[in-house]
Structure formats: structure tokens, C-alpha cells
Amino acid sequence: TTGFSHGGWAAVRTLSYPGPEKLDLGFAIAGGGFYDLISVVDQAKNTETNIHGWFDKEFGTADQEELLRFLSPSAFISEINAPVYLYHGERDTRISPNQALAFSAALTEAGKPHELLIIEDQGHSIRGPHIWARINLTILDMISEAE
């Protein structure tokens, strides 16, 4: 499964979902995503990132810490049984690259196979054919090494 931003979260959430509907997938590719909703949801609705407003629109309310924790892939790392590829722009102001860095550290600590690429001089919109070639080549390397 693959996605970017909200889709990056969804790609990893499919692997970390703790319920019986969990999908048995080969890997997840997640760009510019968020993995710990408690730390990424703004306290106010109309801030620079407006993650709080987006969450309210998608899930009803961002004011439920229990729901934020349940929807956070970082809370269910033990459920992840497939490689994860994370890429994130170093200058992303919508979703901090700290989300990818912290999630990668947690995956490492849990012994989960993953790759992380922080892309210098890129924000939330990844631009440039040479950048996408680099991302895609490292994705292909990860897939070819997966068991």
C-alpha cells in the first residue's frame, strides 16, 4: 500500500491496524505522513497546518485523545509485520519530518524492517524528476530485498 500525507498515514495504518479486518500486505510506502496523531494534531483548528481542522472533517473530532491514539500507527508498531518505506521533505512545514524520524526510531527499536529517506531542500510537496528517481530507486531496492 502506498500514499502521501494523509495517504502516507493510511498506508502505514493498514499495516498497524489491530483489528480482525487487518490486511496482510507485502509492504507500505509512506511519504510526508504522520504516525503519532497526538503530537501532530494542532491545538487550534485554523493554524498554519490545519491538521486539527482536517482531522475534524475526516474523523469527527480531534478532541478525543483516545481516538487519536487508536488511529496512530506508532501505538501499534507490534502489529506491523511487513517492511515500511518512509520518505519526507526536510523542510516540510505542514507535517514535520520529526514524525518520520520518530516513527523510524520506534520501528528500529521494535526490530521492524524499514527504510527512511529525508529529502533535503524539499517541503510537503516533493518536486523534481531527479528526486522522484531517487525515491523510486530506493523503493525498488527495498522491495527487491524484501523476503
KASULHU-V39585 format. One record per residue. N is the residue number from 0. RES is the residue in one small letter. SS is DSSP state (helix for helix, strand for strand, loop for the rest). BURIAL is 1 if it has 9 or more other ideal C-beta (glycine too) atoms within 8 Angstrom, else 0. D_LAST is the distance of its C-alpha to the last C-alpha in Angstrom with 2 decimals. Layout:
BEGIN
n->N res->RES ss->SS burial->BURIAL d_last->D_LAST
n->N res->RES ss->SS burial->BURIAL d_last->D_LAST
END
This chain:
BEGIN
n->0 res->t ss->loop burial->1 d_last->16.50
n->1 res->t ss->strand burial->0 d_last->18.48
n->2 res->g ss->strand burial->1 d_last->21.95
n->3 res->f ss->strand burial->1 d_last->24.48
n->4 res->s ss->loop burial->1 d_last->27.00
n->5 res->h ss->helix burial->1 d_last->27.53
n->6 res->g ss->helix burial->1 d_last->24.60
n->7 res->g ss->helix burial->1 d_last->22.43
n->8 res->w ss->helix burial->1 d_last->23.54
n->9 res->a ss->helix burial->1 d_last->22.87
n->10 res->a ss->helix burial->1 d_last->19.29
n->11 res->v ss->helix burial->1 d_last->18.50
n->12 res->r ss->helix burial->1 d_last->20.98
n->13 res->t ss->helix burial->1 d_last->19.18
n->14 res->l ss->helix burial->1 d_last->16.27
n->15 res->s ss->helix burial->1 d_last->18.91
n->16 res->y ss->loop burial->1 d_last->21.46
n->17 res->p ss->loop burial->0 d_last->22.77
n->18 res->g ss->loop burial->0 d_last->24.46
n->19 res->p ss->loop burial->0 d_last->23.99
n->20 res->e ss->loop burial->0 d_last->23.41
n->21 res->k ss->loop burial->1 d_last->20.05
n->22 res->l ss->loop burial->0 d_last->17.59
n->23 res->d ss->loop burial->0 d_last->14.12
n->24 res->l ss->loop burial->1 d_last->12.40
n->25 res->g ss->loop burial->0 d_last->9.06
n->26 res->f ss->strand burial->1 d_last->10.45
n->27 res->a ss->strand burial->1 d_last->14.02
n->28 res->i ss->strand burial->1 d_last->16.06
n->29 res->a ss->strand burial->1 d_last->19.34
n->30 res->g ss->strand burial->1 d_last->22.32
n->31 res->g ss->loop burial->1 d_last->25.58
n->32 res->g ss->loop burial->1 d_last->24.82
n->33 res->f ss->loop burial->1 d_last->26.30
n->34 res->y ss->loop burial->1 d_last->24.60
n->35 res->d ss->loop burial->1 d_last->27.66
n->36 res->l ss->helix burial->1 d_last->30.37
n->37 res->i ss->helix burial->1 d_last->33.05
n->38 res->s ss->helix burial->0 d_last->33.00
n->39 res->v ss->helix burial->1 d_last->32.74
n->40 res->v ss->loop burial->1 d_last->35.34
n->41 res->d ss->loop burial->1 d_last->38.69
n->42 res->q ss->loop burial->0 d_last->41.64
n->43 res->a ss->loop burial->0 d_last->43.76
n->44 res->k ss->loop burial->0 d_last->43.09
n->45 res->n ss->loop burial->0 d_last->44.13
n->46 res->t ss->loop burial->1 d_last->42.83
n->47 res->e ss->loop burial->0 d_last->41.32
n->48 res->t ss->loop burial->0 d_last->37.82
n->49 res->n ss->loop burial->1 d_last->39.14
n->50 res->i ss->helix burial->1 d_last->35.93
n->51 res->h ss->helix burial->1 d_last->38.30
n->52 res->g ss->helix burial->1 d_last->39.93
n->53 res->w ss->helix burial->1 d_last->36.66
n->54 res->f ss->helix burial->1 d_last->35.46
n->55 res->d ss->helix burial->1 d_last->38.86
n->56 res->k ss->helix burial->0 d_last->38.59
n->57 res->e ss->helix burial->0 d_last->35.09
n->58 res->f ss->helix burial->0 d_last->35.28
n->59 res->g ss->loop burial->0 d_last->38.98
n->60 res->t ss->loop burial->0 d_last->39.57
n->61 res->a ss->loop burial->1 d_last->38.00
n->62 res->d ss->loop burial->0 d_last->40.45
n->63 res->q ss->loop burial->0 d_last->38.48
n->64 res->e ss->helix burial->0 d_last->36.53
n->65 res->e ss->helix burial->0 d_last->34.98
n->66 res->l ss->helix burial->1 d_last->33.63
n->67 res->l ss->helix burial->1 d_last->32.34
n->68 res->r ss->helix burial->1 d_last->30.48
n->69 res->f ss->helix burial->0 d_last->29.06
n->70 res->l ss->loop burial->0 d_last->27.78
n->71 res->s ss->loop burial->1 d_last->26.24
n->72 res->p ss->helix burial->1 d_last->22.45
n->73 res->s ss->helix burial->1 d_last->23.34
n->74 res->a ss->helix burial->1 d_last->25.09
n->75 res->f ss->helix burial->1 d_last->22.09
n->76 res->i ss->helix burial->1 d_last->19.24
n->77 res->s ss->helix burial->0 d_last->18.65
n->78 res->e ss->helix burial->1 d_last->17.67
n->79 res->i ss->loop burial->1 d_last->14.74
n->80 res->n ss->loop burial->0 d_last->11.44
n->81 res->a ss->loop burial->1 d_last->9.29
n->82 res->p ss->strand burial->1 d_last->9.32
n->83 res->v ss->strand burial->1 d_last->12.90
n->84 res->y ss->strand burial->1 d_last->14.63
n->85 res->l ss->strand burial->1 d_last->18.35
n->86 res->y ss->strand burial->1 d_last->21.16
n->87 res->h ss->strand burial->1 d_last->24.81
n->88 res->g ss->strand burial->1 d_last->28.17
n->89 res->e ss->loop burial->1 d_last->29.92
n->90 res->r ss->loop burial->0 d_last->33.22
n->91 res->d ss->loop burial->1 d_last->32.22
n->92 res->t ss->loop burial->0 d_last->35.28
n->93 res->r ss->loop burial->1 d_last->34.24
n->94 res->i ss->loop burial->1 d_last->31.16
n->95 res->s ss->loop burial->0 d_last->31.11
n->96 res->p ss->loop burial->1 d_last->28.18
n->97 res->n ss->helix burial->0 d_last->28.67
n->98 res->q ss->helix burial->1 d_last->26.73
n->99 res->a ss->helix burial->1 d_last->23.53
n->100 res->l ss->helix burial->1 d_last->24.43
n->101 res->a ss->helix burial->1 d_last->25.13
n->102 res->f ss->helix burial->1 d_last->22.07
n->103 res->s ss->helix burial->1 d_last->19.86
n->104 res->a ss->helix burial->0 d_last->21.88
n->105 res->a ss->helix burial->1 d_last->21.45
n->106 res->l ss->helix burial->1 d_last->17.64
n->107 res->t ss->helix burial->1 d_last->17.85
n->108 res->e ss->helix burial->0 d_last->20.35
n->109 res->a ss->loop burial->1 d_last->18.25
n->110 res->g ss->loop burial->0 d_last->15.23
n->111 res->k ss->loop burial->1 d_last->13.13
n->112 res->p ss->loop burial->0 d_last->10.62
n->113 res->h ss->strand burial->1 d_last->12.69
n->114 res->e ss->strand burial->1 d_last->14.71
n->115 res->l ss->strand burial->1 d_last->18.45
n->116 res->l ss->strand burial->1 d_last->20.82
n->117 res->i ss->strand burial->1 d_last->24.50
n->118 res->i ss->strand burial->1 d_last->26.46
n->119 res->e ss->loop burial->0 d_last->29.88
n->120 res->d ss->loop burial->0 d_last->32.96
n->121 res->q ss->loop burial->1 d_last->31.35
n->122 res->g ss->loop burial->0 d_last->32.35
n->123 res->h ss->loop burial->1 d_last->31.16
n->124 res->s ss->loop burial->0 d_last->31.38
n->125 res->i ss->loop burial->1 d_last->29.07
n->126 res->r ss->loop burial->0 d_last->31.11
n->127 res->g ss->loop burial->0 d_last->31.00
n->128 res->p ss->helix burial->0 d_last->29.13
n->129 res->h ss->helix burial->0 d_last->28.15
n->130 res->i ss->helix burial->1 d_last->26.59
n->131 res->w ss->helix burial->1 d_last->24.61
n->132 res->a ss->helix burial->0 d_last->23.52
n->133 res->r ss->helix burial->1 d_last->22.25
n->134 res->i ss->helix burial->1 d_last->20.41
n->135 res->n ss->helix burial->0 d_last->18.86
n->136 res->l ss->helix burial->0 d_last->17.88
n->137 res->t ss->helix burial->1 d_last->16.09
n->138 res->i ss->helix burial->1 d_last->14.32
n->139 res->l ss->helix burial->0 d_last->13.27
n->140 res->d ss->helix burial->0 d_last->12.15
n->141 res->m ss->helix burial->1 d_last->9.95
n->142 res->i ss->helix burial->1 d_last->8.47
n->143 res->s ss->helix burial->0 d_last->8.17
n->144 res->e ss->helix burial->0 d_last->6.42
n->145 res->a ss->loop burial->1 d_last->3.75
n->146 res->e ss->loop burial->0 d_last->0.00
END
